[in-house]
């Protein structure tokens, strides 16, 4: 077993052990815990570009995880300590393919095959109308992200076309992303006893060799028993999707709301497009500005929540053949 495979297995093992050990240690003291599963896929729309993402997360109230203490020290020194504290641990995988997976050797100018396997460790300070998150993502891009094996297994399970071009994927490389995100609730109005609406704006920055970018986003939400949450249930680097501000009085045991919005991504570097940072690999020129539109629905009854949304994304690289690109996200959460 070579070093990259060993590193990837150790990475996921340590993440799982940390998640389990910290849960056992704080099970009696934490008053908020949630496990979540997210899947993003372009099935029913296409089978190209960003084609699949999976992420499993555990988030709880508190600030005592060994993996989050450094981030909390930074956040508290800047924003103070008067907030609700949350910490998160996640493991995930992302895969990108060319415009046609049936072609063994995609033509020049087509998107590279690429995978990203990672663990993330986040710290979050939540107030009634704001949320600050600092998250460290560590992992591997390249063959030992196992994205090739995941896609081939998934396609064989559903009797779909076998992807043919994975031998052209980017090379193995250790990857990291340091992600900061600030969410601000600009507006909230109670329209009836149960029905309300709000508007949330986001400023974010990802720094690393996997991706370096800035993000500006705005979302309008409306519905019944609207929670004081902040982020749409998408897979991103900040791990803030399961965090919310909790009022001191009892919250309703259900909600149902819809949301819509958009974002602009200012991309400096994307390894899945621009190729490896210190090794030769196939690449294309990423666009510095990428736009996204999102719409979705969130429902919860007692301790079970399900979200479904759709994202429409503009071209991510120059001479992209198919644009825009659409994919969906399904999120399922269990609260304890």
Number of C-alpha atoms within 10 A of each C-alpha: 6 7 8 18 16 11 16 21 13 12 18 18 13 12 20 16 11 16 21 12 13 17 18 10 12 15 14 8 10 14 11 15 20 18 18 21 18 21 21 23 21 20 13 9 11 15 21 22 26 24 21 24 23 19 22 19 22 22 27 25 21 21 20 15 24 10 22 23 16 13 20 25 14 13 19 15 9 9 11 11 13 10 17 18 20 28 30 29 27 23 22 21 23 24 26 23 28 26 21 19 19 13 12 13 15 19 11 10 16 22 31 27 31 29 30 27 28 24 25 25 29 29 32 33 29 23 19 16 17 21 24 23 24 28 27 24 25 21 24 26 30 25 24 24 25 20 26 24 13 16 18 16 14 13 14 13 9 8 9 11 12 14 19 16 19 23 11 18 25 25 21 20 22 18 21 21 22 22 25 25 22 20 22 18 20 12 12 17 11 14 12 8 8 12 16 18 19 18 19 21 21 20 16 20 22 26 17 18 18 27 23 18 18 19 18 17 19 21 21 17 21 21 20 20 20 22 18 18 21 27 20 24 24 24 23 12 22 28 32 33 18 23 27 23 20 16 11 6 6 7 11 14 11 16 19 19 20 19 19 19 19 18 19 17 19 17 19 16 21 21 24 29 25 22 24 23 15 9 11 10 15 20 20 20 16 23 21 15 17 17 18 18 18 21 19 20 19 20 17 19 12 12 12 16 18 19 21 21 21 20 22 16 19 19 18 25 19 14 15 18 12 12 12 14 20 23 21 22 22 19 23 19 20 16 15 14
